[in-house]
Amino acid sequence: MESWVVVSAVTMGYLLLSLAVGLASGRGSSKTTEGYVAGDRSLGFLVMYFIMGASIFSAFAFLGGPGWAYSRGAAAFYILSYGTVGLIPWYFFGPRVARLGRQRGYVTQAELFADRFQSRWLSAILALISLLAFLPYLTLQMQGAGYVFEVVTEGRVPAWLGAAIAYGVVLIYVYGSGVMGVGWTNTFQGVFMMVLAWGLGLYLPWRLYGGVGAMFEAILERAPRATEMLAAPGLDAAGNPWTWGGYSSAIAVSAIGFSLWPHYFMKIYTARSEAVLKKTIVFYPTFQIFLIPIMFIGFAGILAHPGVTPADAILPTILMSMQLPAFVVGLFCAGALAASMSTGDAIVHAAGSIMIRDFYRALFRPSLTDAQETQLIRIVVILIAAVAYYFAVVSEMSIVLLLLLSYGFLVQIAPVLLATFFWARATAPGVIAGLLTGVAVVVLFDRVPSLQWQGIQPGIFGLVANLVVLVFVSLATKPMAEEHVRDFVVT
Amino acid sequence: MDTRPRLQSSKLSAPQRRVYAAATIYFVVVFAAMMWPIYPWFARARPLLLGMPFGLFYLAALVVVSFGVALALFVWELRSGVIAGADER
């Protein structure tokens, strides 16, 4: 049998298994929106752990992580750094968010903020910012899935069809099972990816150099610009030394933005108890440490396969050159699909819930019934997947430009969170003006790179402007009723 | 009777507050230790430790130590009873 047939068969078998797990898992939850979006607030440690783990296992980590290590060296260390503290804020505010959610019926991030500031507009603006941050990210996941299919079948299944097949599976289980489908497929896919990452990350340096230490010795002795490659801040995208401002602010923006991603924030409401939530946060680094073997894969390519472009293709390139059995290559492809799908499913599910609850219902149809709402969420899930699919395979527009803005936008939610819990004097006009200013500054600094002093990320400048405007506008407007505010603010 | 939701910290004793303050300070320090101006002091290729460049070993060590600190905080919370829902893990 030809090897591409074996590889394709393994990949398809894996997809079918994911579909079965996804569909079977939705049967236990209730038919309400709370069941569809927040899993009836009943998720235990295992599923929560793997849902959060999937935040690390994205197509970006699986293909982009090795790509960064390969082409930009120690610059890739930033990806390892931000996750170390990225989820820690949850440990301190997460239980409070969960408790308020339980008492007041929230299932999305914006519902908390809109309730605290009594503003439907805040809810709608946050929904739009979330969508702007989601779309590029989802598009990249789809492109990754399509790319995997094309490589696996040696071009017989083109990328557009591959992306359609993988995300067809995702839509079926998200449509049918909601958050339970996302949770249980991520659990299944997470175990699979962990084994694969550690296996490949340790096997490749051993096979090519005789070990991890031997690999880095060889790079230091023989690679051009070895010292710059192996010591942070590494290289920038153009191959020149990166600035400390660029490296440090990338960590700062990502670490602050990480705990604010609306699709992960929503998972706070799904935890069964405070203990489950905190345990998930505590054990998160056991997932994050997997980025180390992932980076080893990229470093392994520096001497063995110089000049691979795009750099993100380094992992498939190494695998194809090693004459591995077709079955093993098939497993890798399934792993890369798992990485893409486990991130993509959480995003489409959250984006659907957010657009209906935080945007449509908040502004136009407060009277929506539970059944109508769940049905609308399902329809929007399909619409959003279609838009991302358009960008992924049809549009010529470079989505990477938008992706750079994703974290810049997300970080602008941080002042809203701080004001919600720590500043009673903050008002709705204040947080809205701050948000809009922050987003505008991010776009401006992104468009005009010469404004980026010391190479610092636009998100940081936006954050500063956001905070200043929030404080001044809040002080200039009428304070909110103390009775209402004290339910939220930490005393 | 006041039935409003209460933040944890409002019913904590002074020693309990000190534990949270210490944990917060620890994580802020770790955050800073991964960026300029602290991390450049450790961002070097040699020596190789556990096969990794020194700068990468340093970051990996921060991940492992931070895991230990968070785990210790969690266990302490369970034992001292400040955590809600500890019975249903």
HADDOCK unambig.tbl for C-alpha pairs under 7 A between the chains (distance, minus, plus):
assign (segid A and resid 81 and name CA) (segid B and resid 34 and name CA) 6.57 0.50 0.50
assign (segid A and resid 81 and name CA) (segid B and resid 59 and name CA) 6.71 0.50 0.50
assign (segid A and resid 84 and name CA) (segid B and resid 63 and name CA) 5.60 0.50 0.50
assign (segid A and resid 85 and name CA) (segid B and resid 27 and name CA) 6.78 0.50 0.50
assign (segid A and resid 85 and name CA) (segid B and resid 31 and name CA) 6.37 0.50 0.50
assign (segid A and resid 96 and name CA) (segid B and resid 7 and name CA) 6.85 0.50 0.50
assign (segid A and resid 212 and name CA) (segid B and resid 51 and name CA) 5.31 0.50 0.50
assign (segid A and resid 213 and name CA) (segid B and resid 51 and name CA) 3.54 0.50 0.50
assign (segid A and resid 213 and name CA) (segid B and resid 52 and name CA) 6.29 0.50 0.50
assign (segid A and resid 227 and name CA) (segid B and resid 45 and name CA) 6.34 0.50 0.50
assign (segid A and resid 230 and name CA) (segid B and resid 45 and name CA) 5.33 0.50 0.50
assign (segid A and resid 230 and name CA) (segid B and resid 53 and name CA) 6.65 0.50 0.50
assign (segid A and resid 231 and name CA) (segid B and resid 43 and name CA) 5.28 0.50 0.50
assign (segid A and resid 231 and name CA) (segid B and resid 44 and name CA) 4.76 0.50 0.50
assign (segid A and resid 231 and name CA) (segid B and resid 45 and name CA) 5.16 0.50 0.50
assign (segid A and resid 231 and name CA) (segid B and resid 55 and name CA) 6.32 0.50 0.50
assign (segid A and resid 232 and name CA) (segid B and resid 43 and name CA) 5.44 0.50 0.50
assign (segid A and resid 244 and name CA) (segid B and resid 36 and name CA) 6.30 0.50 0.50
assign (segid A and resid 248 and name CA) (segid B and resid 35 and name CA) 4.87 0.50 0.50
assign (segid A and resid 248 and name CA) (segid B and resid 36 and name CA) 5.99 0.50 0.50
assign (segid A and resid 273 and name CA) (segid B and resid 85 and name CA) 5.28 0.50 0.50
assign (segid A and resid 274 and name CA) (segid B and resid 83 and name CA) 6.80 0.50 0.50
assign (segid A and resid 274 and name CA) (segid B and resid 84 and name CA) 5.51 0.50 0.50
assign (segid A and resid 274 and name CA) (segid B and resid 85 and name CA) 5.78 0.50 0.50
assign (segid A and resid 275 and name CA) (segid B and resid 83 and name CA) 6.53 0.50 0.50
assign (segid A and resid 275 and name CA) (segid B and resid 84 and name CA) 6.43 0.50 0.50
assign (segid A and resid 275 and name CA) (segid B and resid 85 and name CA) 5.67 0.50 0.50
assign (segid A and resid 275 and name CA) (segid B and resid 86 and name CA) 5.26 0.50 0.50
assign (segid A and resid 275 and name CA) (segid B and resid 89 and name CA) 6.45 0.50 0.50
assign (segid A and resid 276 and name CA) (segid B and resid 89 and name CA) 5.90 0.50 0.50
assign (segid A and resid 282 and name CA) (segid B and resid 67 and name CA) 6.48 0.50 0.50
assign (segid A and resid 282 and name CA) (segid B and resid 70 and name CA) 5.54 0.50 0.50
assign (segid A and resid 282 and name CA) (segid B and resid 71 and name CA) 5.78 0.50 0.50
assign (segid A and resid 285 and name CA) (segid B and resid 63 and name CA) 6.61 0.50 0.50
assign (segid A and resid 285 and name CA) (segid B and resid 67 and name CA) 6.26 0.50 0.50
assign (segid A and resid 487 and name CA) (segid B and resid 4 and name CA) 6.32 0.50 0.50
assign (segid A and resid 487 and name CA) (segid B and resid 5 and name CA) 6.36 0.50 0.50
assign (segid A and resid 490 and name CA) (segid B and resid 7 and name CA) 6.12 0.50 0.50
assign (segid A and resid 491 and name CA) (segid B and resid 10 and name CA) 6.63 0.50 0.50
